[in-house]
């Protein structure tokens, strides 16, 4: 025997679970998408720092 009220409650809970899972996947994808960008920013910053240090040493070497 099928209870329509119980069926509706089960369907609502399944829908809520589906929405929660979709939100978690969206948040996880957003975090994963940001990671390479942070690595690139760090690499670019280190590269700029190394270029600055190299230019500083070049300037000091030519000053003597």
N, CA, C and O atoms as a printed pandas DataFrame, in Angstrom:
     atom_number atom_name residue_name chain_id  residue_number  x_coord  y_coord  z_coord
0              1         N          UNK        A               1    0.848   -1.181    0.000
1              2        CA          UNK        A               1    0.000    0.000    0.000
2              3         C          UNK        A               1    0.892    1.243    0.000
3              4         O          UNK        A               1    1.797    1.353    0.827
4              5         N          UNK        A               2    0.644    2.177   -0.919
5              6        CA          UNK        A               2    1.457    3.365   -1.096
6              7         C          UNK        A               2    0.829    4.550   -0.375
7              8         O          UNK        A               2   -0.348    4.851   -0.573
8              9         N          UNK        A               3    1.611    5.217    0.456
9             10        CA          UNK        A               3    1.145    6.387    1.185
10            11         C          UNK        A               3    1.617    7.629    0.428
11            12         O          UNK        A               3    2.822    7.874    0.367
12            13         N          UNK        A               4    0.705    8.425   -0.155
13            14        CA          UNK        A               4    1.118    9.584   -0.956
14            15         C          UNK        A               4    1.848   10.658   -0.139
15            16         O          UNK        A               4    2.736   11.332   -0.662
16            17         N          UNK        A               5    1.489   10.818    1.107
17            18        CA          UNK        A               5    2.152   11.818    1.941
18            19         C          UNK        A               5    3.593   11.389    2.207
19            20         O          UNK        A               5    4.514   12.199    2.106
20            21         N          UNK        A               6    3.782   10.121    2.546
21            22        CA          UNK        A               6    5.120    9.610    2.774
22            23         C          UNK        A               6    5.956    9.687    1.491
23            24         O          UNK        A               6    7.141   10.017    1.536
24            25         N          UNK        A               7    5.341    9.385    0.367
25            26        CA          UNK        A               7    6.031    9.487   -0.919
26            27         C          UNK        A               7    6.477   10.909   -1.203
27            28         O          UNK        A               7    7.582   11.127   -1.700
28            29         N          UNK        A               8    5.624   11.881   -0.892
29            30        CA          UNK        A               8    5.970   13.293   -1.094
30            31         C          UNK        A               8    7.114   13.707   -0.173
31            32         O          UNK        A               8    8.020   14.421   -0.603
32            33         N          UNK        A               9    7.088   13.270    1.085
33            34        CA          UNK        A               9    8.170   13.591    2.019
34            35         C          UNK        A               9    9.496   12.992    1.555
35            36         O          UNK        A               9   10.536   13.645    1.643
36            37         N          UNK        A              10    9.465   11.778    1.071
37            38        CA          UNK        A              10   10.680   11.135    0.578
38            39         C          UNK        A              10   11.204   11.886   -0.650
39            40         O          UNK        A              10   12.408   12.105   -0.776
40            41         N          UNK        A              11   10.313   12.273   -1.540
41            42        CA          UNK        A              11   10.715   13.014   -2.739
42            43         C          UNK        A              11   11.330   14.358   -2.367
43            44         O          UNK        A              11   12.320   14.767   -2.974
44            45         N          UNK        A              12   10.771   15.042   -1.397
45            46        CA          UNK        A              12   11.324   16.330   -0.960
46            47         C          UNK        A              12   12.708   16.160   -0.354
47            48         O          UNK        A              12   13.609   16.953   -0.630
48            49         N          UNK        A              13   12.885   15.127    0.473
49            50        CA          UNK        A              13   14.197   14.880    1.076
50            51         C          UNK        A              13   15.232   14.533    0.011
51            52         O          UNK        A              13   16.376   14.980    0.084
52            53         N          UNK        A              14   14.828   13.734   -0.980
53            54        CA          UNK        A              14   15.755   13.412   -2.069
54            55         C          UNK        A              14   16.143   14.669   -2.839
55            56         O          UNK        A              14   17.301   14.832   -3.222
56            57         N          UNK        A              15   15.176   15.556   -3.067
57            58        CA          UNK        A              15   15.457   16.797   -3.781
58            59         C          UNK        A              15   16.407   17.675   -2.970
59            60         O          UNK        A              15   17.336   18.264   -3.522
60            61         N          UNK        A              16   16.173   17.763   -1.655
61            62        CA          UNK        A              16   17.062   18.544   -0.790
62            63         C          UNK        A              16   18.476   17.970   -0.814
63            64         O          UNK        A              16   19.449   18.721   -0.876
64            65         N          UNK        A              17   18.595   16.641   -0.764
65            66        CA          UNK        A              17   19.911   15.999   -0.853
66            67         C          UNK        A              17   20.579   16.309   -2.184
67            68         O          UNK        A              17   21.783   16.561   -2.236
68            69         N          UNK        A              18   19.796   16.292   -3.261
69            70        CA          UNK        A              18   20.328   16.606   -4.588
70            71         C          UNK        A              18   20.850   18.042   -4.631
71            72         O          UNK        A              18   21.919   18.298   -5.186
72            73         N          UNK        A              19   20.106   18.970   -4.051
73            74        CA          UNK        A              19   20.516   20.378   -4.022
74            75         C          UNK        A              19   21.784   20.538   -3.181
75            76         O          UNK        A              19   22.706   21.240   -3.595
76            77         N          UNK        A              20   21.847   19.902   -2.012
77            78        CA          UNK        A              20   23.051   19.979   -1.168
78            79         C          UNK        A              20   24.272   19.436   -1.894
79            80         O          UNK        A              20   25.349   20.032   -1.845
80            81         N          UNK        A              21   24.103   18.309   -2.565
81            82        CA          UNK        A              21   25.224   17.717   -3.291
82            83         C          UNK        A              21   25.676   18.629   -4.430
83            84         O          UNK        A              21   26.875   18.772   -4.670
84            85         N          UNK        A              22   24.735   19.240   -5.126
85            86        CA          UNK        A              22   25.084   20.164   -6.212
86            87         C          UNK        A              22   25.834   21.380   -5.669
87            88         O          UNK        A              22   26.799   21.833   -6.284
88            89         N          UNK        A              23   25.403   21.910   -4.530
89            90        CA          UNK        A              23   26.089   23.051   -3.922
90            91         C          UNK        A              23   27.501   22.668   -3.491
91            92         O          UNK        A              23   28.442   23.436   -3.692
92            93         N          UNK        A              24   27.650   21.488   -2.900
93            94        CA          UNK        A              24   28.980   21.040   -2.486
94            95         C          UNK        A              24   29.890   20.855   -3.691
95            96         O          UNK        A              24   31.063   21.226   -3.644
96            97         N          UNK        A              25   29.361   20.283   -4.772
97            98        CA          UNK        A              25   30.161   20.113   -5.990
98            99         C          UNK        A              25   30.562   21.458   -6.576
99           100         O          UNK        A              25   31.685   21.631   -7.050
100          101         N          UNK        A              26   29.642   22.400   -6.539
101          102        CA          UNK        A              26   29.935   23.736   -7.072
102          103         C          UNK        A              26   31.034   24.411   -6.252
103          104         O          UNK        A              26   31.941   25.025   -6.814
104          105         N          UNK        A              27   30.954   24.299   -4.922
105          106        CA          UNK        A              27   31.984   24.876   -4.062
106          107         C          UNK        A              27   33.333   24.183   -4.275
107          108         O          UNK        A              27   34.373   24.839   -4.328
108          109         N          UNK        A              28   33.306   22.869   -4.395
109          110        CA          UNK        A              28   34.550   22.129   -4.620
110          111         C          UNK        A              28   35.173   22.519   -5.954
111          112         O          UNK        A              28   36.388   22.693   -6.044
112          113         N          UNK        A              29   34.354   22.657   -6.984
113          114        CA          UNK        A              29   34.871   23.058   -8.295
114          115         C          UNK        A              29   35.444   24.461   -8.255
115          116         O          UNK        A              29   36.451   24.742   -8.906
116          117         N          UNK        A              30   34.812   25.342   -7.497
117          118        CA          UNK        A              30   35.323   26.709   -7.382
118          119         C          UNK        A              30   36.681   26.721   -6.685
119          120         O          UNK        A              30   37.582   27.456   -7.089
120          121         N          UNK        A              31   36.826   25.914   -5.649
121          122        CA          UNK        A              31   38.107   25.842   -4.940
122          123         C          UNK        A              31   39.179   25.267   -5.858
123          124         O          UNK        A              31   40.296   25.782   -5.911
124          125         N          UNK        A              32   38.846   24.210   -6.576
125          126        CA          UNK        A              32   39.820   23.601   -7.480
126          127         C          UNK        A              32   40.187   24.536   -8.622
127          128         O          UNK        A              32   41.327   24.527   -9.085
128          129         N          UNK        A              33   39.248   25.333   -9.076
129          130        CA          UNK        A              33   39.527   26.258  -10.174
130          131         C          UNK        A              33   40.457   27.380   -9.725
131          132         O          UNK        A              33   41.230   27.900  -10.529
132          133         N          UNK        A              34   40.392   27.754   -8.457
133          134        CA          UNK        A              34   41.228   28.843   -7.954
134          135         C          UNK        A              34   42.658   28.413   -7.682
135          136         O          UNK        A              34   43.558   29.252   -7.707
136          137         N          UNK        A              35   42.894   27.146   -7.425
137          138        CA          UNK        A              35   44.238   26.715   -7.045
138          139         C          UNK        A              35   45.291   27.010   -8.106
139          140         O          UNK        A              35   46.336   27.562   -7.761
140          141         N          UNK        A              36   45.077   26.676   -9.373
141          142        CA          UNK        A              36   46.117   26.996  -10.351
142          143         C          UNK        A              36   46.365   28.497  -10.463
143          144         O          UNK        A              36   47.495   28.915  -10.714
144          145         N          UNK        A              37   45.349   29.297  -10.285
145          146        CA          UNK        A              37   45.522   30.745  -10.354
146          147         C          UNK        A              37   46.447   31.221   -9.239
147          148         O          UNK        A              37   47.291   32.088   -9.465
148          149         N          UNK        A              38   46.298   30.667   -8.043
149          150        CA          UNK        A              38   47.177   31.048   -6.933
150          151         C          UNK        A              38   48.613   30.632   -7.226
151          152         O          UNK        A              38   49.558   31.371   -6.948
152          153         N          UNK        A              39   48.760   29.449   -7.787
153          154        CA          UNK        A              39   50.105   28.984   -8.114
154          155         C          UNK        A              39   50.730   29.889   -9.165
155          156         O          UNK        A              39   51.914   30.218   -9.082
156          157         N          UNK        A              40   49.939   30.293  -10.152
157          158        CA          UNK        A              40   50.453   31.172  -11.191
158          159         C          UNK        A              40   50.843   32.521  -10.609
159          160         O          UNK        A              40   51.885   33.071  -10.967
160          161         N          UNK        A              41   50.024   33.061   -9.719
161          162        CA          UNK        A              41   50.345   34.342   -9.091
162          163         C          UNK        A              41   51.630   34.235   -8.284
163          164         O          UNK        A              41   52.448   35.155   -8.300
164          165         N          UNK        A              42   51.816   33.130   -7.583
165          166        CA          UNK        A              42   53.022   32.935   -6.797
166          167         C          UNK        A              42   54.233   32.816   -7.718
167          168         O          UNK        A              42   55.284   33.399   -7.449
168          169         N          UNK        A              43   54.085   32.068   -8.790
169          170        CA          UNK        A              43   55.183   31.921   -9.744
170          171         C          UNK        A              43   55.534   33.263  -10.365
171          172         O          UNK        A              43   56.711   33.599  -10.492
172          173         N          UNK        A              44   54.539   34.021  -10.747
173          174        CA          UNK        A              44   54.781   35.333  -11.346
174          175         C          UNK        A              44   55.450   36.269  -10.337
175          176         O          UNK        A              44   56.354   37.023  -10.699
176          177         N          UNK        A              45   55.019   36.227   -9.097
177          178        CA          UNK        A              45   55.611   37.087   -8.070
178          179         C          UNK        A              45   57.068   36.707   -7.823
179          180         O          UNK        A              45   57.926   37.581   -7.700
180          181         N          UNK        A              46   57.349   35.413   -7.750
181          182        CA          UNK        A              46   58.729   34.976   -7.550
182          183         C          UNK        A              46   59.598   35.338   -8.745
183          184         O          UNK        A              46   60.752   35.737   -8.586
184          185         N          UNK        A              47   59.046   35.199   -9.928
185          186        CA          UNK        A              47   59.786   35.562  -11.134
186          187         C          UNK        A              47   60.119   37.052  -11.132
187          188         O          UNK        A              47   61.247   37.443  -11.432
188          189         N          UNK        A              48   59.144   37.871  -10.797
189          190        CA          UNK        A              48   59.380   39.320  -10.722
190          191         C          UNK        A              48   60.425   39.659   -9.668
191          192         O          UNK        A              48   61.270   40.527   -9.883
192          193         N          UNK        A              49   60.368   38.978   -8.535
193          194        CA          UNK        A              49   61.339   39.213   -7.471
194          195         C          UNK        A              49   62.751   38.841   -7.924
195          196         O          UNK        A              49   63.702   39.580   -7.669
196          197         N          UNK        A              50   62.885   37.695   -8.595
197          198        CA          UNK        A              50   64.196   37.281   -9.082
198          199         C          UNK        A              50   64.742   38.255  -10.123
199          200         O          UNK        A              50   65.935   38.561  -10.117
200          201         N          UNK        A              51   63.893   38.737  -11.006
201          202        CA          UNK        A              51   64.330   39.725  -11.997
202          203         C          UNK        A              51   64.792   41.009  -11.315
203          204         O          UNK        A              51   65.779   41.615  -11.732
204          205         N          UNK        A              52   64.091   41.419  -10.284
205          206        CA          UNK        A              52   64.456   42.625   -9.556
206          207         C          UNK        A              52   65.814   42.454   -8.879
207          208         O          UNK        A              52   66.654   43.352   -8.933
208          209         N          UNK        A              53   66.029   41.306   -8.243
209          210        CA          UNK        A              53   67.308   41.043   -7.581
210          211         C          UNK        A              53   68.427   40.995   -8.617
211          212         O          UNK        A              53   69.503   41.547   -8.388
212          213         N          UNK        A              54   68.187   40.346   -9.750
213          214        CA          UNK        A              54   69.209   40.273  -10.803
214          215         C          UNK        A              54   69.580   41.665  -11.305
215          216         O          UNK        A              54   70.758   41.982  -11.470
216          217         N          UNK        A              55   68.565   42.490  -11.545
217          218        CA          UNK        A              55   68.831   43.853  -12.007
218          219         C          UNK        A              55   69.559   44.673  -10.949
219          220         O          UNK        A              55   70.391   45.516  -11.284
220          221         N          UNK        A              56   69.257   44.436   -9.687
221          222        CA          UNK        A              56   69.947   45.123   -8.614
222          223         C          UNK        A              56   71.428   44.751   -8.590
223          224         O          UNK        A              56   72.289   45.622   -8.465
224          225         N          UNK        A              57   71.722   43.457   -8.710
225          226        CA          UNK        A              57   73.120   43.029   -8.739
226          227         C          UNK        A              57   73.851   43.541   -9.982
227          228         O          UNK        A              57   75.032   43.882   -9.912
228          229         N          UNK        A              58   73.152   43.595  -11.117
229          230        CA          UNK        A              58   73.777   44.159  -12.325
230          231         C          UNK        A              58   74.142   45.618  -12.105
231          232         O          UNK        A              58   75.231   46.061  -12.470
232          233         N          UNK        A              59   73.213   46.362  -11.498
233          234        CA          UNK        A              59   73.465   47.770  -11.247
234          235         C          UNK        A              59   74.621   47.945  -10.268
235          236         O          UNK        A              59   75.440   48.847  -10.442
236          237         N          UNK        A              60   74.702   47.110   -9.256
237          238        CA          UNK        A              60   75.798   47.194   -8.297
238          239         C          UNK        A              60   77.133   46.813   -8.945
239          240         O          UNK        A              60   78.170   47.394   -8.622
240          241         N          UNK        A              61   77.107   45.851   -9.846
241          242        CA          UNK        A              61   78.343   45.438  -10.517
242          243         C          UNK        A              61   78.860   46.522  -11.443
243          244         O          UNK        A              61   80.072   46.705  -11.559
244          245         N          UNK        A              62   77.961   47.248  -12.108
245          246        CA          UNK        A              62   78.374   48.325  -13.006
246          247         C          UNK        A              62   78.769   49.589  -12.240
247          248         O          UNK        A              62   79.476   50.439  -12.782
248          249         N          UNK        A              63   78.326   49.723  -10.999
249          250        CA          UNK        A              63   78.641   50.918  -10.210
250          251         C          UNK        A              63   80.113   50.936   -9.797
251          252         O          UNK        A              63   80.672   52.011   -9.582
252          253         N          UNK        A              64   80.751   49.769   -9.682
253          254        CA          UNK        A              64   82.167   49.738   -9.250
254          255         C          UNK        A              64   83.067   50.161  -10.301
255          256         O          UNK        A              64   84.281   50.191  -10.099
